[in-house]
């Protein structure tokens, strides 16, 4: 038999390979003198450190990223209950080694503040010491081929219908938006911005040839100091929305791809003009990361052998992802913040941040649970008229409701992120605040296939298998867990021959029975 009579049909397969999974630490140190326009420091209320990734590049087998660490110090002057704020920004550049041939990498960098200490050296001088750690995950695309069919050489194929990624594209873009903002008519003018917060609500996405159009809303919250209508110094808040639409160039993308766009706020600064009647400027910096995957569904070969010739298989093992489904689930998380030192007269502001989000699945029931931690903060004024910063942390567990089609599915791939839409509070008594955070869980879930697929088959027609010429049929006692395929492969015969000889149907397992095995010569 000529070797060329054996033919293989192949399909492209794109396998994601995690090449970096590490944590990089960065110390934060800043010793500075207050500008002349700032009031003297007497008592620090809180030093809030917010790290954000502002850029990331891969060049020559090295990932380089820049982190902007914003330190916001809230303080009071001696004999004064007014809240002052001084902001310092520190930029750090870090690098991580990776492989040289990483194609279309997807990059996830999540910086968090580990700790911070703020010390008053003099009424005009502050010393900040802390640390920021960044969890870094980089996945590269590994181009593979899988066998979808083969003929000749007495080849026997075991196939499985599978959905698999055939192509994967990634892109990153930094976006800066500047929007003019006008205070509402009933709001007093801004004296000083105390705190800002930016959250992104994803919107419509559309793919056209070579481009991805993504829309959404940047929801901005601002807390600021002011002089109210009674002439007293106070704090006011304001919320507004900045809609956006961005075009991301991704060569090769079209409507056949599934796009996953993640938009991360990298900075939000509100600049107040000297003329109080003029509009403010809000500068928003966002990092837009896109991963677009094209999925195919086809029968792929999971095992193979020849009944006549020695056969060598090349296989790929692991979890093979299918088309993910995106879910959103809202939940409320509440906690009590107590202040035993004095009575709370007024609550200026409350907010929350979530971290350490994870998903676990009960093997017996199949139920999924999202776990994490939420840090609650509140800025209040006590009965003595002094501002106080209160905070507490609370772990949470939230059952995750999956669509019916995933019921009983094994090898689920789950990824969850949590964002806080806002906080509400009420005071059950004068020493307690009940804070409730409205959160949104965004989950990607897919029921991929776990096992092996065949990426190449080699049938050596120069090496025929040795067969027993003394008989045509053998008697086989099938063991537990053996199916017809395993038996046919062991005896180098075909499934169809066993089924026909024993009058079985195609779904028979053969386990625990006696079968006649016809030998192919």
N, C-alpha and C positions, 0 to 999 in steps of 0.2 A: 504493500500500500504506500502510495506517495504521501510525503508529509504535507504537501500543499492542499490535500483534500480536507484537512482539518481547518475549519474557519471559525473565527471568533467575532462577535459583534460587541462593541464597547460603547459606553456612555461616559461623559465627563462627570466627575464628582468632586465637589469642593469641601474639604474637611477642615474645620477650624482647629487650630492647635495652639494651646496656651503656652507661650514661650517666656512670659514674665509674670510672676505673682509674688510680689514683694512689698515691703513697707519701708519707706524712706523717711528718716527723721530730720528735722531742721530746728535748731535752737533759735529762739527769738529774743533779741537783746536790743534795747533802745534806751539810751540815757539822753534826755532832752530838756531844754529850758522853754517855758511857756512864752508865746509871743506877747508883745506889749499889750495887745488888746484883750488878753484873757485875764480874768480875775485870779487872785491868789488862791492857792490850794490850802484848805484846812482839813477837810475830811473827804476821803474817797468813798463813793457809794458803790461803784463797780467798775472793773476794767473788763470790757467785752472784746474778745479777740475773734475775728472772722477771717479765716483763710479761704482763698479762692484761686483756682487755676486760671491764668489769663492767657497762656499760650502753650503750645506743645508742638514739637517737630521731631521727626526721625531722620537722621542723616548718618550714613556710614556705620550702621550697626549700633547706633546710640540714640536713645530717647532723651531729649532735653525738654524740660518744661519749666515754666516760670510761675511762681506763686506770689500773689499779693496778699500780705497779712495786714488787715486793718485793725488797729487797736483803738477802741473808743472808750475814753475814760470819763465817767460821770462823777462829778465832785461838787462840793459846797465850799464856800468861803467862810471865814470866821465871822460869827454873828449874823449870818445870812442864810436863809432857807432856800434861796434860789438854786436851781439845778443848772450847772455849767457842763459843757462838753468840750473835750479836746480830742482831735482825731490825728493819729499818726499812721502812715502807711509805710510798710517795709516790703521790698521785693527781693525774692531769693530765686536763684537758678540752680536746678538740680539735674543730674544726668544718671541714666541707668543703661548698662550695657545689654545688648540683645543680639540676635542673629543678624547676619548681613543680608540674607535673602528673604526678608519678611515682606510678603506681598499683601497689599491692601490691608494693613493692620487695623484692628479696632482697639482703641485705647480707652481705658477707664482709669481716671485719677480722682480719688476722693480724699481731700485733705480734711483733717479735723484738728481741733485744738486739744492737746493733751492736758496742759495746765498753764496757768499764768499767774504771776505775782507782780503786784504794782506797789512800789514803795515811794513815799514822799521823802525826798532828800532835803528840800527846802520849800518854802511857799511858792517858788517859781521853777522848781526842778523835780522831774519825775524819773524813776528808773523802772523799766518794764523788763521782766525776765519770764520766759516761758518756752514752750516747745510745741511744734506742729508736726504731725505724722501724716504721710500720704500713702494710702493703699493704692498700688499700681497693678493693673492687670492688662496685659497686651496679648491679643490673640492674632496669629498670622493665618493666612489662607494657604492651605497645602493642596495643590492641584493633583487629583488622583483620577484613575479610570476604574470603572467597574464593568464586569461582564454581564451583559443582558441576554446573550444567546450564544450558542456554539453548535457546530454540526460536524459530522465526520468522525472518524477514529472510534466508532462505537461509543461515543461520549454519552453519559447519562447526567442530567442536570436536575438539581433541586432549586426551585425558584420561589421567590416571595415577592408579593406586591409591596412596594415601599415608596414613600415620599422622601426625597433627599435633596439637599442643596446642590445645584449644578454650577452656580456662579455666585460670587459674593463681591460686592463693591463697597468701599468706605470713602468718606470725605469728612473734613472738618473745616469750620469757618468761624472766624471771630467777627462779631457784629457789634458796632457801636451806634446807638441811637441817641439823638438829642431832641428833646421835646419841651416846648414851652408850656408851663403850667401856671394857671391863674387861680389864686385863692377864691373860694366861694365868698359871696358878698357878706355873709354873716360871720365870716372868720376874721379874727384879729390878725394884723400883720405879723410876720415871722421875725422873731428876734434872733433865734439860734436853732439850727436843726439838731435835735437830740438823738434821734434814731431813725433809720430807714430800713425798709424791708422790701424785697422784690421776689415775687413768685411767678412762675410761668405756667399759663394754662394753654396746652397745645390745641391747635385748631385743625383746619382742613389741610390735607396734603395732596399734591397732584404731581404725577410724573409725566414728563414729556421727553422727547428724544434728547438724551444727554444732560437733562436738567431735572432738579427736584424743586418744586415750589412748596414751601411750608409756611403756614400762617398760625397766628396765635395771639394771645394777649399777655402783656406784662402788667401784672397787678402790683401797684406801688402803695406802700403805706409809709406815712411820715408822722413822726412825733416831734413837736417843736415847742420851744418856749416863746412866750408872748406876754403882752400886757393886756389883760382882759378889759371888758367894758367898765368894770368898777375901778380900774386903775391898779389892780393887784397883779403881781407877777404870777403866771400860771402856765400850764401846759395844755396844748391842743393837739388834736390828731386830724389827719386828712387822708383819704383814700382816692386814688384815681387809676385809670386804666390806659395803657398805651398799646394800641393794636399794632401788629407788625406783619410784614410779608417779606420773605427772603427767598432768593433763588440761589441754589447750590449747584455748581457744575459737577456732574458725575459722569464721566465718559462711559458710554455703554448702557446706561440705565434707560428703561422704558416701562410701559405699563405692566409688563409681565413680572416685574419684581415686587417683592414685599419690602416696604421701607420702614425702618425703625429709627425715628428721629428723637434725639435727646437734646433738650435746650437747657443749659445750666447758666444761671445768673453768675457773672464774674465780677460785678460791681454795680453799685447804684449810688449816685451822688446828686444831691439837689443843691444848686447854687442860688443863693438869694441875692438880689441886686441891692445896691445902696438906696435906690429909689423904691420905696415900699409899694408904690402903685404899679410898678413895672412887673411883668410876669417873671416867674422863676424859671430856671433851666434844669431839667432832669436829664442826666447822662446815664444811660443804661448800657452796660457791656455784657454780652451774652456769648457763650461758646455753643455752637451748633455742631453736633456730631451725628452723622448719618451712617447707618449700615443697611445696605439694600441686598436682599438675597432672592435669587431666582430658584424656585422649587420645581422639581419634576416628579411625576409619579409614573413608575414603570415596574415591570417584573425584573428583578435582578437575581443573579445566581448566588446562592448561599453555600452550595456544596456541589462537587462534581467528581466523577471518576469515569474511567473507560473500562468496559468489560473485557477488553482484549490487550490493552497496552498499559505500561506504567505511566502514571499521571502525576504531575507536580502542580500544586496549587499555591498561588500567592493570595493571601487573605488580609483583610482589614478588620480589626475588632474594635468594639467600643459602642458608644451611644450615638445613633445616627438621628439627628434632629429632623422633625417634620415641621410643616408650616405652623408657626405659633399663633395663638389667639390672645388678643389683648383685652384685659378685664380692668374695670374700675369699680372699686368698692369703697363707699364712704363709711366712716365710723367716728364715734365721739369718745374721747378719752378724758376723764375728769380726775381731779385731784384737789385735796384741801391743802392750802398753804396757811400755816399758823404763825401768828406774831404775838407771842406771850408778853413782850416787854411793855407794850402800850396798846391803846385802842387805835384802830385804823380809822382815820377820818375820811380819806378819799383815795380812790384807786385811779392813778393816771393812765396806766397802760399795763397790758398783760400779753404775753406771747409764749410760744412753745416751739421746740425743735425736736425732731425724732432722729434716732441713730440706732446702729446695731440691728438693722432689720434682717430677719431670717425667716425661712419657711420650713416647717417639718411636716412629715406625713406619717400618720399612724398606719403601720403595716397591716394591722388586723381590720380596722374599719375603713381605711383609705381616706379618712378625713384630714384636711390640711389646716394648719394653724400658723398664723403669722405672729411672730414675737419680736419685741424690740424694747426700746427705752425712750421715754419722752422727758425732756427737761423743760420745766415750767418756770417762767420768770414774771415778776410783777414789780412795778414801780408805784409806791404808795406814799401818802403823807399821813403821819401819825397825829394823835391828838395834840401833841406839843408843837405841831406846825413844822416838823422836820421831815424831809424826804427820806425814805427807806427803800432799799432794794431787797426783795425777797425772792428766794428760788428754792426749788425742790426737784427731785427726779422720781419718776415712777415707771416701773416695768409694766408692760401690757401684753395680753394675749387676745388675738382676734381670730375667730374661725373664718376660714376663707371658703366662700361658696363657689364651687366650680360648675360649669355647664354640665348638663346631663350626659353629654357625649363622652365626658372624661370619667364617668362613674366606673369604678372597677379597673381603670386603665393602670398598667404598670409602666415603670420607667418614665414617669412624668418629669419633664424639665420645667422648673419653676424659678422665676426671678421676680423679686418684689422691690418696689421703691415706695417710700411714703413721703407725702408733702402735707404741710399744715395750711389749710385755707384761712383760718382765723381762730381767734379765741374770744370767748365770752366769760363773764364772771358775775357772781353775785355774792353777797356777804350774809351768811346765816347768823353771824354775830359780829361783835366789834373787834374780835381778835382773829377772825378766820376769813379767808377768801376761797370760794369754790370756783376753780378755773376749769373750763371745759374747752378742749381743743377739737375743732372740726378738721378731721384728717381725710386724705384720699389715698387709698392703696392702689397703685398701678402695677398690675401683674401680667407677666408674659408666661403663658403655659402652653406646652406642646407635649404630645405623647409620641415621642420618638421610638425607634426600634433599637433594641439592645441585642448584640450578637456579632456575627461576622458576615461579611460579604466577600465574594471572590473578585479580585482585581486582575488576575491573569491565570490562564490554564496552559500548561505545556504537556502535550501528549507525545511520548517518545515511541514512534512507530517502529524503531529499531530494537525495542525491548518488549516483546510480547510477554504477557503474563503466563506463568506456568499453570497448567490446568490438569486435573485428574482425568486421564483418558479412560479409566476403568469403569466409570459410571456416568449416567446422564442426569440422575436426580438424587438429591440428598434429603434426609429428614432432619429438620431443625426444630429444636425446642426453644421457643422464643422467651427471652428473659423479660423481667419487669422493666419498663422504660424503653424497650426496644420498639421501634416502628419499622414499617416495611422498608423504608429507605435504608436504615442501618443494616438490616439483614441482607438486602440486595447488594449493598456496597461490600459487605464482608465476604460474600460468596461470588463477587464479580459477575453478577447477573443483573437482569433488568427488573424494575418494579412491575412492569406490565406482564412479564412472564410469570412472576409469583402470583399476581392477582388472578391471572387466567387459569393457572394450574390449580389454585385452591378455591376458585369461584368466590373471591372476595370482592368487596366494593372498594372504591378508591380511598375512602376515609377509614378503612380498617387499620388498627394499630398493630395487630399481630401479637401483642403482649400476652404472655402466659398460654399460648396455644402451640400446637404442633403443625408445622407447615412443610409442604413438599417444595424443595428448591430446585427448579430446573437449571442445569448448568449450560451456559452458552459456550460453544466451542468454535 
